Amino acid sequence: MSSLYATEKLPSPHEAIGVVSNDLPNRTLTVRLSDAANGYTRLLWKEAFQALRRSEELGRYGDATVYASTDSAYQVASARAGDADFGGLLQFAFRPGEQAYAQRQVYYGGC
């Protein structure tokens, strides 16, 4: 008999190096997985990208939400699934006036 509350091991947080391109006129950062990523990291990135895309297509943003944060600001922009190139591109659009957009170091992570 299975249970909705069955215990199963949750994945540990995993870090990945991303390559960032900046679209200045649209205040958008696009992130892709680094070419140096290993196979396991590529698999996790692809699965996470697909979950985000499915969530957007269904109009739900629960567990699949990915945010950008900086040293001084938490969850300053949420990701949209971009093209499926490179295993999936993440796009973060920053609102006009958002000071975090000007910071040099931005972190990306799930909620």
C-alpha positions in Angstrom: 0.0 0.0 0.0 1.4 3.4 -0.9 0.9 6.6 1.0 0.9 10.2 -0.1 3.2 10.8 2.8 5.6 8.0 2.1 9.1 8.9 3.0 11.6 9.2 0.2 15.0 10.8 0.0 14.9 14.3 -1.4 17.7 15.4 -3.6 20.5 17.4 -2.0 21.0 20.9 -3.2 23.3 20.9 -6.2 25.4 23.8 -7.5 26.0 24.5 -11.2 28.1 27.1 -12.9 26.1 29.2 -15.4 27.1 31.4 -18.3 25.2 34.8 -18.2 24.5 37.1 -21.0 23.0 40.5 -20.5 20.3 42.1 -22.6 20.7 45.8 -21.5 17.7 47.4 -23.3 15.3 44.7 -21.9 17.0 44.5 -18.5 17.1 40.7 -18.8 19.8 38.3 -17.8 19.9 34.9 -19.7 21.6 32.0 -18.0 22.7 28.8 -19.5 24.6 25.9 -18.1 28.4 26.0 -18.4 30.0 23.8 -21.1 32.2 22.4 -18.3 29.3 20.9 -16.4 29.4 17.1 -15.8 26.7 14.6 -16.9 24.9 14.6 -13.6 24.7 18.4 -13.5 23.4 18.4 -17.1 20.7 15.9 -16.2 19.6 18.0 -13.1 19.6 21.2 -15.1 17.6 19.6 -17.9 15.0 18.2 -15.5 14.7 21.5 -13.6 14.3 23.4 -16.9 11.6 21.0 -18.1 9.7 21.3 -14.8 9.8 25.1 -15.0 8.6 24.9 -18.6 5.7 22.5 -17.7 4.8 24.7 -14.8 4.6 27.8 -17.1 2.5 25.9 -19.7 0.0 24.8 -17.0 -0.1 28.2 -15.5 1.3 27.0 -12.1 4.4 28.3 -10.4 4.6 26.2 -7.3 7.8 24.2 -6.7 9.3 25.0 -10.1 9.9 28.6 -9.4 13.5 29.8 -9.8 14.6 33.2 -8.4 17.7 35.4 -8.8 19.1 36.9 -5.6 22.1 39.0 -4.8 24.3 39.5 -1.7 22.0 42.3 -0.5 18.6 41.4 -2.0 16.6 38.1 -1.9 14.5 36.9 -4.8 14.7 40.0 -6.9 13.6 38.4 -10.2 11.9 35.1 -11.1 12.9 33.0 -14.1 11.0 32.2 -17.2 12.0 29.2 -19.3 13.7 30.4 -22.4 14.7 28.4 -25.5 15.7 24.7 -24.9 19.2 25.5 -26.3 22.1 24.3 -24.2 19.7 22.1 -22.1 17.5 25.1 -21.3 17.9 28.8 -21.0 16.7 30.7 -17.9 15.6 34.4 -18.4 15.4 36.8 -15.5 13.7 40.2 -16.3 14.4 42.9 -13.8 11.8 45.7 -13.2 12.9 49.3 -14.0 14.6 50.8 -11.0 15.5 47.5 -9.5 19.0 48.2 -8.0 19.9 44.5 -7.8 20.2 44.5 -11.7 23.3 46.7 -11.4 25.1 44.4 -8.9 27.9 42.3 -10.2 27.0 39.1 -8.5 23.6 37.5 -8.9 22.7 34.0 -7.5 20.1 31.8 -9.0 18.2 29.2 -7.0 14.9 27.5 -6.5 12.4 28.5 -3.9 
